[in-house]
Amino acid sequence: MLVRKVPGFVPASPWGLRLPQKFVFLLFLSGLVTLCFGALFLLPNSSRLKRLFLAPRTQQPGLEAVAQVASHPRARGQESPPNPAPAAPAPGEDDPGSQASSRRRKGWLRRTHPTGPREEATAARGGGATALRPQEGSVPSSFDFKAFRSRLRHPVLGTRADRSKEPHSLVHTQREKIKEMMRFAWQSYKRYAMGKNELRPLTRDGYEGNMFGELTSGEALPLGAEHPCSSPQLWRAGENTRQPGDRGLSGATVIDSLDTLYLMELKEEFQEAKAWVEESFHLNVSGEASLFEVNIRYIGGLLSAFYLTGEEVFRIKAIKLGEKLLPAFDTPTGIPKGVVNFKSGSNRSWGWAMAGSSSILAEFGSLHLEFLHLTQLSGNQVFAEKVRNIRKVLREIDKPFGLYPNFLSPVSGNWMQHHVSVGGLGDSFYEYLIKSWLMSAKTDMEAKEMYYEALEAIETHLVNVSPGGLTYIAEWRGGILDHKMGHLACFSGGMIALGAEDAKEEKRAHYRELAAQITKTCHESYARSDTKLGPEAFWFNSGREAVATQTSESYYILRPEVVESYMYLWRQTHSPIYREWGWEVVMALEKYCRTEAGFSGIQDVYSKVPNHDNKQQTFFLAETLKYLYLLFSEDDMLSLEDWVFNTEAHPLPVNHSDSSGWGGG
Ligand code: DMJ
């Protein structure tokens, strides 16, 4: 609008104020703004209020931004201390108030320093850092560890009634034996392979493998080597595009062992492991890594270590590593691809997964537990959003006969093949549904529904009883059954037992029985071998039952699934048979898998002359020995009321508080 100048006319402000009045008004306004801003800092220390007011800062997707805020001297002063003291300790646990404990905490501060080589040099020059540098992720804590511990229904390590009352009982001796096995496995690893991903006990050296981004110069991927987790025949030569010299994540055995060492009160060994994480666990890595494996082993291991100890180093590294996985989700559907390149931030599907076109159900379906905890501990919603989207896609897609096939296109969101399995490729997806329900303190109704619907479909289409009376879960290929069960599928006895209590009333006894029958079948696969250890896969055809039919399926690589089910069935029934069966495994491991320098898998469970595979798998320390130890412990040690185990047996706490909104999935 054109304003014509009129002589003698002093223009007023837009609100009709003259200049002096305007000044007074502005002065008043700025005073008011200063007052309001200052009042923000006087608000009570409520995380809800903080979330309300400070959300835009703490919820930025990149921790870098958070780190910048946190690295500001004022912000640092407001952070919670690096070692929040745990609440009332369980009997025998460290008293956080004790002198020894405070010495240890100071020791932690002394030892903690940034992990990049450059930062290390700076720290050395500075005489040792006392806090994590921003580059390492000085993530401000909105997590109240003390409150979390106070909400647990049981002391973390239980009340240990049986230990004090019957120090020389059989069960005590058995537990001590398992502890000795863990100490031996750890010490062998430490001696010959510290910092590498796994120990090779025969050659007495370390092995980096190819799941975590590592490819050292000149190292070839093992020809025909097998994916140790979800699927057979997956890790083939020619699979990766990494460059020699790329450095991936290391120390998988250290991270996978932390909580087992803690649980068994192998205190010195736990401190060794923790010191390695503080000093040598580098996150500035490159190369291609498996989203699934990094999540279940590293993220799961670090999260558990944090929840058990309250040590900030574990929380910070878990979150930083979680961020490195996010590029895997950059797909049209948000269904992540299986491989993430740490350096370029690109992603791809496995070459063997329908010619590189598919993501794998067990892989993208086994992120939910860890990612919700990453959000809980970081305040960054991005992790929870990613897994909620996966849930949504799976919820909405058509399922043949209610079944979930193993291959899904992350581009179109369509199933790529109708192969259904509760073993490799499918397994932990089902496990994470029931555990999401339990971890949400039974508020995630969607997970509950999806689990029981899936179980019903599995029972209708896959569960069979052999002529010899053995119940097994077959594999389904577009309606045709493979009458075989993989060792991996043997976790399902435990899963079905765990879920039985929350099924419809008329189904509960049935599911308990189904769990017991499947576990019995898996025991048979062990009992029918010469070593009393079970093969990788066993069949029910041509008059043969629960035995491998080819030598290529006769190996045992220290897998946990069978003892995992024994542990759950023991907790549910207290039938002594499960401890008996567990002890048979202990004896067999000692006889056939123990070498002079650690434990090794064997190539043929039907031969009494062991042919070792020269590998002490990380999951042997994370899972097999942990589940065995729990089998011979009281039920309130890592009580199932307080904890769920991720698929690598890392305990994650049930959300007893109502503040996180986990009920929605
Ligand atoms: C573990 O890494 C996990 O249990 C995974 O879910 C499948 N199997 C291996 C051990 O066999």
Residues whose N, C-alpha, C, O or C-beta is under 5 A from the ligand:
A	BS01	DMJ	P228 C229 S230 S428 R559 P560 F619 T647 E648
